[in-house]
Amino acid sequence: TFLLPQQEIGIFLENQQRLTQLTEERDRAFSDLTHELRTPLTSIALVAETLSKRLHPPEVNWVERMLNETNRLIDLIQNWLDLSQLHANPSQYLNYQNFSLRDLISAVWYNLQPLAEKKQIKLIITGVEQVEILADKSRLTQVFANILDNGIKHSPQASPITLHLSLGGSDSQAKSLVICDIIDSGEGFLEADLPYVFNRLYRGDTSRKRNSNSFHTLAQGSGLGLSIAQEIIQAHGGKIIARNHPQTKGAWLQIILPLQPNHVTPPVKKTQKR
């Protein structure tokens, strides 16, 4: 370590402040743009959907392709707006309730089963049987749906996805955290991409991809899925870590969440009147 002269410290802080300001201005401008684009894109999607019902092959194939791409852009816009709202004021967009985390994960997997069955992929859930958590059920559903969907898409045929639940915490707050490890058997992330996988719209260097079907092919999708997952987890006071598993060599995403966030008052359970 070394000390900077007082003048250089001032210049460094000024540059950092300007960089932060430019980033905020860019995000704000992009959010305004996405708001303006959502309405015309929705109109285009409705027109394309109407045309697809009236046309016949091969014309209908072109319209369906246009509809798919339009819907993809609409999803991208909604994801960006969600990300911006969560980043600006996370607590305002969270609706806390008590629920079973394991039941939520099972429900998410049930909805993904048609996709999983095509590749003969099964989810193996291990660890703690019952984990009651105070969190936003809808937002955590979004997190696990995104991660498990990616796991299915980028896993080899007939390979399992393992999800392990455990409890942890400091000595003074034993078992105050739930730790969820999600591991697949795909190609994993490129080591060079790992520091950036949670960055907005990060696509990685496609020239260095080992396999275009692997999890680390960040060019697929909107490039916002893991960013949104991180914002949601951090808004709950938790964290999410991406790495490659040493045994399966696949993607390993670890989610750490407080069972009871410090800044949230538990909802009062209603009792029936006799």
CYANA upper distance limits for C-alpha pairs under 8 A (distance plus 0.5 A):
  4 LEU  CA      8 GLU  CA      6.59
  4 LEU  CA      9 ILE  CA      6.59
  5 PRO  CA      9 ILE  CA      6.86
  6 GLN  CA     10 GLY  CA      6.90
  7 GLN  CA     11 ILE  CA      6.94
  8 GLU  CA     12 PHE  CA      6.57
  9 ILE  CA     13 LEU  CA      6.69
 10 GLY  CA     14 GLU  CA      6.62
 11 ILE  CA     15 ASN  CA      6.63
 12 PHE  CA     16 GLN  CA      6.69
 13 LEU  CA     17 GLN  CA      6.60
 14 GLU  CA     18 ARG  CA      6.74
 15 ASN  CA     19 LEU  CA      6.61
 16 GLN  CA     20 THR  CA      6.65
 17 GLN  CA     21 GLN  CA      6.66
 18 ARG  CA     22 LEU  CA      6.65
 19 LEU  CA     23 THR  CA      6.70
 20 THR  CA     24 GLU  CA      6.72
 21 GLN  CA     25 GLU  CA      6.65
 22 LEU  CA     26 ARG  CA      6.59
 23 THR  CA     27 ASP  CA      6.70
 24 GLU  CA     28 ARG  CA      6.55
 25 GLU  CA     29 ALA  CA      6.58
 26 ARG  CA     30 PHE  CA      6.63
 27 ASP  CA     31 SER  CA      6.57
 27 ASP  CA     84 SER  CA      8.17
 28 ARG  CA     32 ASP  CA      6.74
 29 ALA  CA     33 LEU  CA      6.71
 30 PHE  CA     34 THR  CA      6.66
 31 SER  CA     35 HIS  CA      6.80
 31 SER  CA     80 TRP  CA      7.73
 31 SER  CA     81 LEU  CA      6.86
 31 SER  CA     84 SER  CA      7.73
 32 ASP  CA     36 GLU  CA      7.02
 33 LEU  CA     37 LEU  CA      6.76
 34 THR  CA     38 ARG  CA      6.63
 34 THR  CA     77 ILE  CA      6.08
 34 THR  CA     80 TRP  CA      8.33
 34 THR  CA     81 LEU  CA      7.99
 35 HIS  CA     39 THR  CA      8.17
 35 HIS  CA     77 ILE  CA      8.27
 35 HIS  CA     81 LEU  CA      8.48
 36 GLU  CA     40 PRO  CA      8.31
 37 LEU  CA     41 LEU  CA      6.67
 37 LEU  CA     77 ILE  CA      8.49
 38 ARG  CA     42 THR  CA      6.63
 38 ARG  CA     74 ILE  CA      6.84
 38 ARG  CA     77 ILE  CA      7.36
 39 THR  CA     43 SER  CA      6.88
 40 PRO  CA     44 ILE  CA      6.73
 41 LEU  CA     45 ALA  CA      6.69
 41 LEU  CA     70 THR  CA      6.98
 41 LEU  CA     73 LEU  CA      8.29
 41 LEU  CA     74 ILE  CA      7.19
 42 THR  CA     46 LEU  CA      6.81
 42 THR  CA     70 THR  CA      8.46
 42 THR  CA     74 ILE  CA      7.74
 43 SER  CA     47 VAL  CA      6.81
 44 ILE  CA     48 ALA  CA      6.60
 44 ILE  CA     67 LEU  CA      8.50
 44 ILE  CA     70 THR  CA      7.88
 45 ALA  CA     49 GLU  CA      6.55
 45 ALA  CA     67 LEU  CA      6.12
 45 ALA  CA     70 THR  CA      6.59
 45 ALA  CA     71 ASN  CA      7.31
 46 LEU  CA     50 THR  CA      6.73
 47 VAL  CA     51 LEU  CA      6.70
 48 ALA  CA     52 SER  CA      6.59
 48 ALA  CA     63 VAL  CA      6.47
 48 ALA  CA     64 GLU  CA      7.75
 48 ALA  CA     66 MET  CA      7.68
 48 ALA  CA     67 LEU  CA      6.21
 49 GLU  CA     53 LYS  CA      7.29
 49 GLU  CA     63 VAL  CA      8.40
 49 GLU  CA     64 GLU  CA      8.11
 49 GLU  CA     67 LEU  CA      7.25
 50 THR  CA     54 ARG  CA      7.45
 51 LEU  CA     55 LEU  CA      6.68
 51 LEU  CA     60 VAL  CA      8.19
 51 LEU  CA     63 VAL  CA      7.64
 52 SER  CA     56 HIS  CA      8.39
 52 SER  CA     60 VAL  CA      5.86
 52 SER  CA     63 VAL  CA      6.49
 52 SER  CA     64 GLU  CA      6.90
 55 LEU  CA     59 GLU  CA      6.81
 55 LEU  CA     60 VAL  CA      5.70
 56 HIS  CA     60 VAL  CA      5.72
 57 PRO  CA     61 ASN  CA      6.66
 58 PRO  CA     62 TRP  CA      7.67
 59 GLU  CA     63 VAL  CA      7.17
 60 VAL  CA     64 GLU  CA      6.59
 61 ASN  CA     65 ARG  CA      6.69
 62 TRP  CA     66 MET  CA      6.75
 63 VAL  CA     67 LEU  CA      6.63
 64 GLU  CA     68 ASN  CA      6.64
 65 ARG  CA     69 GLU  CA      6.82
 66 MET  CA     70 THR  CA      6.58
 67 LEU  CA     71 ASN  CA      6.60
 68 ASN  CA     72 ARG  CA      6.66
 69 GLU  CA     73 LEU  CA      6.84
 70 THR  CA     74 ILE  CA      6.78
 71 ASN  CA     75 ASP  CA      6.64
 72 ARG  CA     76 LEU  CA      6.70
 73 LEU  CA     77 ILE  CA      6.70
 74 ILE  CA     78 GLN  CA      6.72
 75 ASP  CA     79 ASN  CA      6.52
 76 LEU  CA     80 TRP  CA      6.69
 76 LEU  CA    222 SER  CA      6.28
 76 LEU  CA    224 LEU  CA      8.22
 77 ILE  CA     81 LEU  CA      6.74
 78 GLN  CA     82 ASP  CA      6.61
 79 ASN  CA     83 LEU  CA      6.61
 79 ASN  CA    224 LEU  CA      7.24
 79 ASN  CA    225 GLY  CA      8.29
 79 ASN  CA    228 ILE  CA      7.89
 80 TRP  CA     84 SER  CA      6.62
 80 TRP  CA    224 LEU  CA      7.70
 81 LEU  CA     85 GLN  CA      6.62
 82 ASP  CA     86 LEU  CA      6.60
 82 ASP  CA    228 ILE  CA      7.99
 83 LEU  CA     87 HIS  CA      6.55
 83 LEU  CA    227 SER  CA      7.96
 83 LEU  CA    228 ILE  CA      6.02
 83 LEU  CA    231 GLU  CA      7.45
 84 SER  CA     88 ALA  CA      6.58
 85 GLN  CA     89 ASN  CA      6.63
 85 GLN  CA     90 PRO  CA      7.50
 85 GLN  CA     93 TYR  CA      7.96
 86 LEU  CA     90 PRO  CA      4.84
 86 LEU  CA     91 SER  CA      8.34
 86 LEU  CA     93 TYR  CA      7.03
 86 LEU  CA    231 GLU  CA      6.91
 86 LEU  CA    232 ILE  CA      7.57
 86 LEU  CA    235 ALA  CA      7.89
 87 HIS  CA    231 GLU  CA      7.04
 89 ASN  CA     93 TYR  CA      7.70
 90 PRO  CA     94 LEU  CA      7.27
 90 PRO  CA    232 ILE  CA      8.29
 90 PRO  CA    235 ALA  CA      5.80
 91 SER  CA    235 ALA  CA      7.18
 94 LEU  CA    135 ALA  CA      8.33
 94 LEU  CA    136 ASP  CA      6.06
 94 LEU  CA    139 ARG  CA      8.06
 95 ASN  CA    135 ALA  CA      7.74
 95 ASN  CA    136 ASP  CA      5.45
 95 ASN  CA    137 LYS  CA      8.18
 96 TYR  CA    134 LEU  CA      6.56
 96 TYR  CA    135 ALA  CA      5.12
 96 TYR  CA    136 ASP  CA      5.06
 96 TYR  CA    137 LYS  CA      7.79
 97 GLN  CA    134 LEU  CA      5.79
 97 GLN  CA    135 ALA  CA      6.08
 97 GLN  CA    136 ASP  CA      6.73
 97 GLN  CA    137 LYS  CA      7.50
 97 GLN  CA    266 PRO  CA      8.27
 97 GLN  CA    267 PRO  CA      7.37
 98 ASN  CA    132 GLU  CA      7.10
 98 ASN  CA    133 ILE  CA      6.05
 98 ASN  CA    134 LEU  CA      4.96
 98 ASN  CA    135 ALA  CA      7.10
 98 ASN  CA    267 PRO  CA      8.43
 99 PHE  CA    104 LEU  CA      8.41
 99 PHE  CA    132 GLU  CA      6.02
 99 PHE  CA    133 ILE  CA      6.22
 99 PHE  CA    134 LEU  CA      7.21
 99 PHE  CA    135 ALA  CA      8.37
 99 PHE  CA    137 LYS  CA      7.97
100 SER  CA    104 LEU  CA      6.90
100 SER  CA    130 GLN  CA      7.23
100 SER  CA    131 VAL  CA      6.07
100 SER  CA    132 GLU  CA      5.13
100 SER  CA    133 ILE  CA      6.85
101 LEU  CA    105 ILE  CA      6.81
101 LEU  CA    130 GLN  CA      8.19
101 LEU  CA    131 VAL  CA      6.14
101 LEU  CA    132 GLU  CA      6.72
101 LEU  CA    133 ILE  CA      6.95
102 ARG  CA    106 SER  CA      6.72
102 ARG  CA    129 GLU  CA      7.78
102 ARG  CA    130 GLN  CA      7.15
102 ARG  CA    131 VAL  CA      7.01
103 ASP  CA    107 ALA  CA      6.68
104 LEU  CA    108 VAL  CA      6.76
104 LEU  CA    137 LYS  CA      8.27
104 LEU  CA    141 THR  CA      7.32
105 ILE  CA    109 TRP  CA      6.73
105 ILE  CA    141 THR  CA      8.00
105 ILE  CA    144 PHE  CA      7.37
106 SER  CA    110 TYR  CA      6.64
107 ALA  CA    111 ASN  CA      7.06
108 VAL  CA    112 LEU  CA      7.01
108 VAL  CA    141 THR  CA      7.17
108 VAL  CA    144 PHE  CA      7.54
108 VAL  CA    145 ALA  CA      6.38
109 TRP  CA    113 GLN  CA      6.52
109 TRP  CA    123 LEU  CA      8.14
109 TRP  CA    145 ALA  CA      8.11
109 TRP  CA    148 LEU  CA      8.06
112 LEU  CA    116 ALA  CA      6.78
112 LEU  CA    145 ALA  CA      8.38
112 LEU  CA    149 ASP  CA      7.47
113 GLN  CA    117 GLU  CA      6.29
114 PRO  CA    118 LYS  CA      7.10
115 LEU  CA    119 LYS  CA      7.75
115 LEU  CA    152 ILE  CA      7.92
116 ALA  CA    120 GLN  CA      6.49
116 ALA  CA    121 ILE  CA      5.55
116 ALA  CA    122 LYS  CA      7.41
116 ALA  CA    152 ILE  CA      6.54
117 GLU  CA    121 ILE  CA      6.54
117 GLU  CA    122 LYS  CA      8.31
119 LYS  CA    152 ILE  CA      8.39
119 LYS  CA    156 PRO  CA      8.23
119 LYS  CA    157 GLN  CA      5.52
119 LYS  CA    158 ALA  CA      6.42
120 GLN  CA    157 GLN  CA      6.80
120 GLN  CA    158 ALA  CA      5.04
120 GLN  CA    159 SER  CA      7.79
121 ILE  CA    152 ILE  CA      7.50
121 ILE  CA    157 GLN  CA      7.33
121 ILE  CA    158 ALA  CA      5.49
121 ILE  CA    159 SER  CA      5.93
121 ILE  CA    160 PRO  CA      5.96
121 ILE  CA    161 ILE  CA      7.72
122 LYS  CA    158 ALA  CA      8.23
122 LYS  CA    159 SER  CA      7.69
122 LYS  CA    160 PRO  CA      5.55
122 LYS  CA    161 ILE  CA      6.79
123 LEU  CA    160 PRO  CA      6.41
123 LEU  CA    161 ILE  CA      5.41
123 LEU  CA    162 THR  CA      6.41
123 LEU  CA    163 LEU  CA      7.69
124 ILE  CA    160 PRO  CA      7.33
124 ILE  CA    161 ILE  CA      6.66
124 ILE  CA    162 THR  CA      5.31
124 ILE  CA    163 LEU  CA      6.58
125 ILE  CA    162 THR  CA      6.59
125 ILE  CA    163 LEU  CA      5.33
125 ILE  CA    164 HIS  CA      6.30
125 ILE  CA    165 LEU  CA      8.18
126 THR  CA    162 THR  CA      8.13
126 THR  CA    163 LEU  CA      6.80
126 THR  CA    164 HIS  CA      5.24
126 THR  CA    165 LEU  CA      6.83
127 GLY  CA    164 HIS  CA      5.83
127 GLY  CA    165 LEU  CA      5.26
127 GLY  CA    166 SER  CA      6.25
128 VAL  CA    164 HIS  CA      8.48
128 VAL  CA    165 LEU  CA      6.00
128 VAL  CA    166 SER  CA      6.13
128 VAL  CA    167 LEU  CA      8.07
131 VAL  CA    178 VAL  CA      8.17
132 GLU  CA    259 LEU  CA      7.62
133 ILE  CA    258 PRO  CA      8.29
133 ILE  CA    259 LEU  CA      5.19
133 ILE  CA    260 GLN  CA      7.10
134 LEU  CA    259 LEU  CA      6.46
134 LEU  CA    260 GLN  CA      6.06
134 LEU  CA    261 PRO  CA      7.79
134 LEU  CA    266 PRO  CA      7.82
135 ALA  CA    140 LEU  CA      8.20
135 ALA  CA    236 HIS  CA      7.51
135 ALA  CA    259 LEU  CA      8.47
135 ALA  CA    260 GLN  CA      8.45
136 ASP  CA    140 LEU  CA      6.75
137 LYS  CA    141 THR  CA      6.57
138 SER  CA    142 GLN  CA      6.89
139 ARG  CA    143 VAL  CA      6.94
139 ARG  CA    232 ILE  CA      7.17
140 LEU  CA    144 PHE  CA      6.75
140 LEU  CA    232 ILE  CA      7.91
140 LEU  CA    233 ILE  CA      8.41
141 THR  CA    145 ALA  CA      6.39
142 GLN  CA    146 ASN  CA      6.64
142 GLN  CA    229 ALA  CA      8.11
143 VAL  CA    147 ILE  CA      6.86
143 VAL  CA    228 ILE  CA      8.20
143 VAL  CA    229 ALA  CA      5.51
143 VAL  CA    232 ILE  CA      8.00
144 PHE  CA    148 LEU  CA      6.35
145 ALA  CA    149 ASP  CA      6.26
146 ASN  CA    150 ASN  CA      6.69
146 ASN  CA    225 GLY  CA      6.90
146 ASN  CA    226 LEU  CA      8.30
146 ASN  CA    229 ALA  CA      8.35
147 ILE  CA    151 GLY  CA      6.62
147 ILE  CA    226 LEU  CA      8.30
148 LEU  CA    152 ILE  CA      6.71
149 ASP  CA    153 LYS  CA      6.79
150 ASN  CA    154 HIS  CA      6.59
150 ASN  CA    215 PHE  CA      7.36
151 GLY  CA    155 SER  CA      6.37
151 GLY  CA    161 ILE  CA      7.64
151 GLY  CA    184 ASP  CA      6.70
151 GLY  CA    186 GLY  CA      8.42
151 GLY  CA    215 PHE  CA      7.50
151 GLY  CA    251 ALA  CA      8.47
152 ILE  CA    161 ILE  CA      8.35
153 LYS  CA    213 ASN  CA      8.35
153 LYS  CA    215 PHE  CA      8.21
154 HIS  CA    186 GLY  CA      6.40
154 HIS  CA    187 GLU  CA      8.32
154 HIS  CA    213 ASN  CA      6.21
154 HIS  CA    214 SER  CA      5.32
154 HIS  CA    215 PHE  CA      5.26
155 SER  CA    159 SER  CA      7.19
155 SER  CA    184 ASP  CA      6.97
155 SER  CA    185 SER  CA      6.35
155 SER  CA    186 GLY  CA      4.97
155 SER  CA    187 GLU  CA      8.31
155 SER  CA    214 SER  CA      7.56
155 SER  CA    215 PHE  CA      7.92
156 PRO  CA    185 SER  CA      7.42
156 PRO  CA    186 GLY  CA      6.50
159 SER  CA    184 ASP  CA      8.40
159 SER  CA    185 SER  CA      7.11
160 PRO  CA    184 ASP  CA      7.18
160 PRO  CA    185 SER  CA      7.66
161 ILE  CA    182 ILE  CA      7.68
161 ILE  CA    183 ILE  CA      6.31
161 ILE  CA    184 ASP  CA      5.16
161 ILE  CA    185 SER  CA      7.63
162 THR  CA    181 ASP  CA      8.28
162 THR  CA    182 ILE  CA      6.27
162 THR  CA    183 ILE  CA      5.67
162 THR  CA    184 ASP  CA      6.92
163 LEU  CA    180 CYS  CA      7.27
163 LEU  CA    181 ASP  CA      6.03
163 LEU  CA    182 ILE  CA      5.02
163 LEU  CA    183 ILE  CA      6.96
164 HIS  CA    179 ILE  CA      8.45
164 HIS  CA    180 CYS  CA      6.15
164 HIS  CA    181 ASP  CA      5.63
164 HIS  CA    182 ILE  CA      7.17
165 LEU  CA    178 VAL  CA      7.42
165 LEU  CA    179 ILE  CA      6.26
165 LEU  CA    180 CYS  CA      5.26
165 LEU  CA    181 ASP  CA      7.20
166 SER  CA    178 VAL  CA      6.30
166 SER  CA    179 ILE  CA      5.68
166 SER  CA    180 CYS  CA      7.13
167 LEU  CA    175 LYS  CA      5.52
167 LEU  CA    176 SER  CA      7.59
167 LEU  CA    177 LEU  CA      6.09
167 LEU  CA    178 VAL  CA      5.14
167 LEU  CA    179 ILE  CA      6.45
168 GLY  CA    174 ALA  CA      6.70
168 GLY  CA    175 LYS  CA      4.92
168 GLY  CA    176 SER  CA      6.67
168 GLY  CA    177 LEU  CA      5.55
168 GLY  CA    178 VAL  CA      6.76
168 GLY  CA    179 ILE  CA      7.45
169 GLY  CA    173 GLN  CA      6.11
169 GLY  CA    174 ALA  CA      5.36
169 GLY  CA    175 LYS  CA      5.66
169 GLY  CA    176 SER  CA      5.77
169 GLY  CA    177 LEU  CA      5.92
170 SER  CA    174 ALA  CA      6.06
170 SER  CA    175 LYS  CA      8.40
170 SER  CA    176 SER  CA      8.43
176 SER  CA    258 PRO  CA      6.49
176 SER  CA    259 LEU  CA      6.24
176 SER  CA    260 GLN  CA      7.74
177 LEU  CA    256 ILE  CA      7.16
177 LEU  CA    257 LEU  CA      6.03
177 LEU  CA    258 PRO  CA      4.91
177 LEU  CA    259 LEU  CA      5.91
178 VAL  CA    256 ILE  CA      6.32
178 VAL  CA    257 LEU  CA      5.87
178 VAL  CA    258 PRO  CA      6.78
178 VAL  CA    259 LEU  CA      6.83
179 ILE  CA    254 GLN  CA      7.49
179 ILE  CA    255 ILE  CA      6.27
179 ILE  CA    256 ILE  CA      5.10
179 ILE  CA    257 LEU  CA      7.10
180 CYS  CA    254 GLN  CA      6.12
180 CYS  CA    255 ILE  CA      5.51
180 CYS  CA    256 ILE  CA      6.89
181 ASP  CA    252 TRP  CA      7.37
181 ASP  CA    253 LEU  CA      6.41
181 ASP  CA    254 GLN  CA      4.99
181 ASP  CA    255 ILE  CA      6.96
182 ILE  CA    251 ALA  CA      8.49
182 ILE  CA    252 TRP  CA      6.17
182 ILE  CA    253 LEU  CA      5.73
182 ILE  CA    254 GLN  CA      6.80
183 ILE  CA    245 HIS  CA      7.52
183 ILE  CA    248 THR  CA      8.38
183 ILE  CA    250 GLY  CA      7.16
183 ILE  CA    251 ALA  CA      6.32
183 ILE  CA    252 TRP  CA      5.04
183 ILE  CA    253 LEU  CA      7.10
184 ASP  CA    248 THR  CA      7.52
184 ASP  CA    250 GLY  CA      5.62
184 ASP  CA    251 ALA  CA      6.17
184 ASP  CA    252 TRP  CA      7.32
185 SER  CA    248 THR  CA      5.61
185 SER  CA    249 LYS  CA      6.86
185 SER  CA    250 GLY  CA      4.88
185 SER  CA    251 ALA  CA      7.66
186 GLY  CA    214 SER  CA      6.39
186 GLY  CA    215 PHE  CA      6.91
186 GLY  CA    248 THR  CA      8.22
186 GLY  CA    249 LYS  CA      7.49
186 GLY  CA    250 GLY  CA      4.94
186 GLY  CA    251 ALA  CA      7.18
187 GLU  CA    210 ARG  CA      8.36
187 GLU  CA    211 ASN  CA      7.81
187 GLU  CA    214 SER  CA      5.54
187 GLU  CA    215 PHE  CA      6.76
187 GLU  CA    216 HIS  CA      7.63
187 GLU  CA    249 LYS  CA      6.83
187 GLU  CA    250 GLY  CA      5.54
187 GLU  CA    251 ALA  CA      7.61
188 GLY  CA    214 SER  CA      6.99
188 GLY  CA    215 PHE  CA      5.84
188 GLY  CA    216 HIS  CA      6.03
188 GLY  CA    243 ARG  CA      8.44
188 GLY  CA    244 ASN  CA      6.17
188 GLY  CA    245 HIS  CA      8.44
188 GLY  CA    249 LYS  CA      6.71
188 GLY  CA    250 GLY  CA      4.54
188 GLY  CA    251 ALA  CA      4.56
188 GLY  CA    252 TRP  CA      8.13
189 PHE  CA    193 ASP  CA      7.10
189 PHE  CA    194 LEU  CA      6.99
189 PHE  CA    214 SER  CA      8.44
189 PHE  CA    215 PHE  CA      6.81
189 PHE  CA    216 HIS  CA      4.56
189 PHE  CA    217 THR  CA      8.22
189 PHE  CA    243 ARG  CA      7.69
189 PHE  CA    244 ASN  CA      6.95
189 PHE  CA    250 GLY  CA      8.07
189 PHE  CA    251 ALA  CA      6.72
190 LEU  CA    194 LEU  CA      7.08
190 LEU  CA    209 LYS  CA      7.85
190 LEU  CA    216 HIS  CA      6.60
193 ASP  CA    197 VAL  CA      6.55
193 ASP  CA    204 GLY  CA      6.54
193 ASP  CA    216 HIS  CA      8.40
194 LEU  CA    242 ALA  CA      7.21
194 LEU  CA    243 ARG  CA      7.20
196 TYR  CA    202 TYR  CA      7.36
197 VAL  CA    202 TYR  CA      7.05
197 VAL  CA    218 LEU  CA      8.40
197 VAL  CA    226 LEU  CA      7.51
197 VAL  CA    227 SER  CA      8.31
197 VAL  CA    242 ALA  CA      8.20
198 PHE  CA    202 TYR  CA      8.10
198 PHE  CA    224 LEU  CA      8.50
198 PHE  CA    226 LEU  CA      5.83
198 PHE  CA    227 SER  CA      5.15
198 PHE  CA    230 GLN  CA      7.29
199 ASN  CA    224 LEU  CA      8.41
199 ASN  CA    226 LEU  CA      8.47
199 ASN  CA    227 SER  CA      6.42
200 ARG  CA    223 GLY  CA      6.99
200 ARG  CA    224 LEU  CA      6.10
200 ARG  CA    227 SER  CA      6.21
201 LEU  CA    222 SER  CA      7.37
201 LEU  CA    223 GLY  CA      4.75
201 LEU  CA    224 LEU  CA      6.11
202 TYR  CA    218 LEU  CA      7.56
202 TYR  CA    219 ALA  CA      8.41
202 TYR  CA    223 GLY  CA      6.31
202 TYR  CA    224 LEU  CA      8.45
203 ARG  CA    217 THR  CA      8.15
203 ARG  CA    218 LEU  CA      5.14
203 ARG  CA    219 ALA  CA      5.11
203 ARG  CA    220 GLN  CA      8.40
203 ARG  CA    223 GLY  CA      6.88
204 GLY  CA    217 THR  CA      8.06
204 GLY  CA    218 LEU  CA      6.44
204 GLY  CA    219 ALA  CA      7.38
205 ASP  CA    209 LYS  CA      7.65
206 THR  CA    217 THR  CA      7.92
206 THR  CA    219 ALA  CA      7.75
209 LYS  CA    216 HIS  CA      8.14
209 LYS  CA    217 THR  CA      7.25
210 ARG  CA    214 SER  CA      8.35
211 ASN  CA    217 THR  CA      8.19
212 SER  CA    217 THR  CA      6.53
213 ASN  CA    217 THR  CA      7.35
215 PHE  CA    250 GLY  CA      8.38
215 PHE  CA    251 ALA  CA      7.27
216 HIS  CA    251 ALA  CA      8.44
218 LEU  CA    223 GLY  CA      7.05
219 ALA  CA    223 GLY  CA      7.43
223 GLY  CA    227 SER  CA      8.29
224 LEU  CA    228 ILE  CA      6.53
225 GLY  CA    229 ALA  CA      6.75
226 LEU  CA    230 GLN  CA      6.57
227 SER  CA    231 GLU  CA      6.77
228 ILE  CA    232 ILE  CA      6.66
229 ALA  CA    233 ILE  CA      6.66
230 GLN  CA    234 GLN  CA      6.47
230 GLN  CA    239 LYS  CA      7.45
230 GLN  CA    240 ILE  CA      6.60
231 GLU  CA    235 ALA  CA      6.45
232 ILE  CA    236 HIS  CA      7.02
233 ILE  CA    237 GLY  CA      7.17
233 ILE  CA    238 GLY  CA      5.70
233 ILE  CA    239 LYS  CA      6.18
233 ILE  CA    240 ILE  CA      7.29
233 ILE  CA    255 ILE  CA      8.19
233 ILE  CA    257 LEU  CA      7.64
234 GLN  CA    238 GLY  CA      5.37
234 GLN  CA    239 LYS  CA      5.98
234 GLN  CA    240 ILE  CA      8.43
236 HIS  CA    257 LEU  CA      7.53
236 HIS  CA    258 PRO  CA      7.99
236 HIS  CA    261 PRO  CA      7.27
237 GLY  CA    257 LEU  CA      7.29
237 GLY  CA    258 PRO  CA      7.24
237 GLY  CA    261 PRO  CA      7.10
238 GLY  CA    255 ILE  CA      8.00
238 GLY  CA    256 ILE  CA      5.87
238 GLY  CA    257 LEU  CA      4.94
238 GLY  CA    258 PRO  CA      6.81
239 LYS  CA    255 ILE  CA      6.54
239 LYS  CA    256 ILE  CA      5.86
239 LYS  CA    257 LEU  CA      7.30
240 ILE  CA    253 LEU  CA      7.44
240 ILE  CA    254 GLN  CA      6.06
240 ILE  CA    255 ILE  CA      4.99
240 ILE  CA    256 ILE  CA      6.77
241 ILE  CA    253 LEU  CA      6.20
241 ILE  CA    254 GLN  CA      5.63
241 ILE  CA    255 ILE  CA      7.11
242 ALA  CA    251 ALA  CA      7.89
242 ALA  CA    252 TRP  CA      6.47
242 ALA  CA    253 LEU  CA      5.23
242 ALA  CA    254 GLN  CA      7.09
243 ARG  CA    251 ALA  CA      6.76
243 ARG  CA    252 TRP  CA      5.72
243 ARG  CA    253 LEU  CA      6.94
244 ASN  CA    249 LYS  CA      6.29
244 ASN  CA    250 GLY  CA      6.07
244 ASN  CA    251 ALA  CA      5.30
244 ASN  CA    252 TRP  CA      5.66
245 HIS  CA    249 LYS  CA      5.46
245 HIS  CA    250 GLY  CA      6.10
245 HIS  CA    251 ALA  CA      6.68
245 HIS  CA    252 TRP  CA      5.88
260 GLN  CA    264 VAL  CA      8.03
260 GLN  CA    266 PRO  CA      8.40
